[in-house]
Amino acid sequence: MKSYRAVLLDVEGTTTPISFVYETLFPYARRNLGTFLRENWDDPEVRQDVELVVQEAKELARDHADEPDFVPVPDQPPSDDVLRTSVVRHLEWQMDRDLKTTGLKSIQGRVWKSGYTEGNLKAPVYEDVPEAFEVWDKRDVPLHIYSSGSVEAQRLLFSNTERGDLTGAIDGYHDTRTGPKKEADSYGTIAESIGVSAGDIVFVTDDLDEARAADDAGCQAIISRRPGNPEIGAHDFEEVETLSPVVEAGAGS
């Protein structure tokens, strides 16, 4: 593993168990989606998200309209109640397919925020994560997060972990607004935002396609092998079971 000047981390399977996302966060968002939208329907930011969902639903219809279970959102619903019900059903359809549209992720993040605020959610992180964050912070190594979950959801997770608020060590967050995680250009954009070349970034992820995209951009990609992570195909990337080897490789960089 080479030294680096900046760290970019995935969340699921890298800093946080995948089980928390799929067994806690996603079900929580699904259970509370309808209630949240009903209670916050007049919030301008929520309505912006709804407008984005409506637009993205039209785009999804181009590829999925012929599927018998596709749930569209009507162009001109007769009432807000009909629109809200359609949006909820459409987002449930997206969640069934683990889609990662920006509108869905933004609304999920808002639902999770209410859960964290009310004390119903607390995020687990792997034992080595707080120490790694602390070391990078002390060494002034820029630490950035890149997840398909919204920036808001990322901030909420790291500010409400079982090990306390870890956001003080994080210098930046990136989500699908930056670009798809499986496209090389996204990592070039992140490098520009950090102010370093892509070759000076080490990116840790459990997803092989993301690692390949980062590698294509020139980053040093590392595969995270945490307990419970799904098996991936053959590859030539270095693997780590904790962040400790990454911390050590950056010593003195």
N, C-alpha and C positions, 0 to 999 in steps of 0.2 A: 504494500500500500504506500502510495506516495504522499508527501506532505501537501498541504492545501492552504488556501487563504480564507475560504468561506465554506460553511456547512449548509447543506440543503437536506431537509428530512421530510420523508413521507410520514403519515400519522399511523394509519391502520397497519399493524404488523411490524412497525418500526419503533414507535414510541408508546403505543397503546395497543392492547390486545384486540385483535379483530373481533373477538366475541363481544366486547363492549359495544362496538358499533352495530353489529347485527342482532345481538340478543337484548340490548338495552336501548340504544339511541333510536334505531329505526322503528322498533315497535312502539316506543314512546311517542314519536312523531306521528305515527299512523293513528294511534288511539286518540290523540289530542288535536289532530289537524282540523276537524270540523268545528270543534268548540273554539279553537284559537281564531279561525277565520271569522266565525260569527261574532265573537267578542271584539275583534280588532278590524272589522270590515271597513270602517271609516278612517282608519289610519292611512295617511297619504303614502307612506313607504310600503305598507302592506298592499295597497291598491296598485302601486307600481309593480310589485312582484306579481300580482294577479294579471296585470296587463302583459307582463313578460311570459307568464305561463300560457296565456291565450295565444300569443304569437308563436311560442314554441310548439304548442299543440297543433297549429296549422302546419308547421314544418314537419312534425312527426307524422301527420296524416299522409304526407306524400309517400312515405315508405310503409305505413302500417294500416292505412284506411281499409284495405282489403281483408285484413285479419278480422275474424268474427268477434273477437273480444276487445277490439280497439274501442276506446272511449273518447270521443271527440268533445270539444268545447264549442257550443253553438256560437255563430258569428254575431247574432243579434238576439240574445236571450230576452224573454219578455219581462223579466224582473231580476233584481239582485239575488233573490233567493234561488232562482233557477241557475243563474251564473255561478253562485257560490257552490251549489250542489254539484254542478257539472265540473267545476275546478277540483273539488275534493275527489270525485270519482276518477277524474283523469289523472290526478296525482297518485292516487292509489294504484292505478294501472301502471304508471311509471315506476312506482316503488316495487311492484310485483316483478318488474324486469330489471331492477337495480340500475335504472337509468340515472344519468348524472347531469341532467340539464341545469342550467344556472337558476332558472326560476324555482324548480323543486328544491335545490340546495339552499337557496336563500330563505324560502318559507320554512323548511326544516330547521334551519338555524334559528329562526325567530321562535319556533315552538320549543326548541331546546333551551333557548335563553330563558323563557318563562319557567321551564323545569329547573334549571340551575338556580334561578332567582328564588324560587319557592322551596329550594332545598330538596327537591325530588330526584335530582341527578348529581352524581359525583363521579369524576372520571378517574379510572385507574391508569397508572403508567408503570412501565417496567422499572425495577429497582435501580438500574444503572442510569436511568434518564436524568433525574435531578442532579446527580453528581456531574454527569457529562455537561449538562447545561451550565452548571456553576463554573466548571473549568474553562469552557469556551468563553464565558462572560468575563472571567478574570484575565484571560489572555487577549481579550478584545478581538476575538474571532467572530465575524458576523455569522449569526445563526438565523436561518430562514426556514419557514415551513411551507410545504407545497402539498395541497390536498384537494381532492375533488369536492370535499365539503367546503362550504363558504368560509370566507375570511372570518366572518362573525362567529361561525361555529367553531373554528379553530381557536379563536381568542377565548371563547367561553370554556372550551375543553381545558386549555392550559391554565386558565385562571381558577378553575374549579376542580383540581385534581385531588386525589386522596393524599398526595404529598404536599399540598398547598398550592399557592399561586406561583407558577413558573414563568409567567409572561415577562418578568423583568429581564430575563436572559435572552429573549427572542427579539431579533431586530426587524423582522418582516414576515409577512404572510402572503401567500399566493394561492389562488383558486382557479376555477375554470375561466374566469374573466381574463386571466393572464394568457390562457390557451390550453388546449388539451394536453394531458400529461403524457400521452403517447406520441407526441409530435416534437421533433428536435427544436423547432423554432421557439417553443415555449421556454426552453432552458436558456436559449440565447437571450430572450427577453428578460428573464430573471437575472442573468449575469449582468446585463446592462443596468438593471435597477440596483443591484448590489454595488456596482462599480468595479467589478473585477472581470477578467476574462473567463470564459467557460472552463478553460483548462485549470483554473485555480479553484474550482468548486468540487467538493466531494458530495455526491448525492447518494443517500441511503434509502432503499425502498425494498418492499417484498415482491414487487411486480416486475417480471422480466421484461415486458414490453416497455415499461417506463424506464428501466435501466438501459435498454437499447436506445431509446430516444435520447436520453441524457448523454449516452456515450457518443451517439452520432453528432451531438452538439459540441462534443469535446470535453464534457465533464468526466470526472472519475466516478464511475457508477459502482456501487457496492450493494450486494443482495443481503437483506436482513432475513436471518433464519431463526425466528422466534418460535417458541412453543405454540402450536395451534395454527401456524401459518400453513396454507395449502402447499402441496408439492408443486414444483414448477419443472419445466423441461430442462434438457441439458443446456449448459451455457459455459462461458469462459470467465464470467465475472467472479471477483473475489467475494467470499461470503463472511458474514460476522454473525455471532449469536448474541452479542451485546454491543453497545456503542463504545466500550472501552478500547478496543483496538483502533477505532477511528480517532479517539481522543489522543492516544499514544502516537499515532502517525503524525498528528499535527503539532506535536511538541516542538517548540522552538521555531515554528513556521511563521 
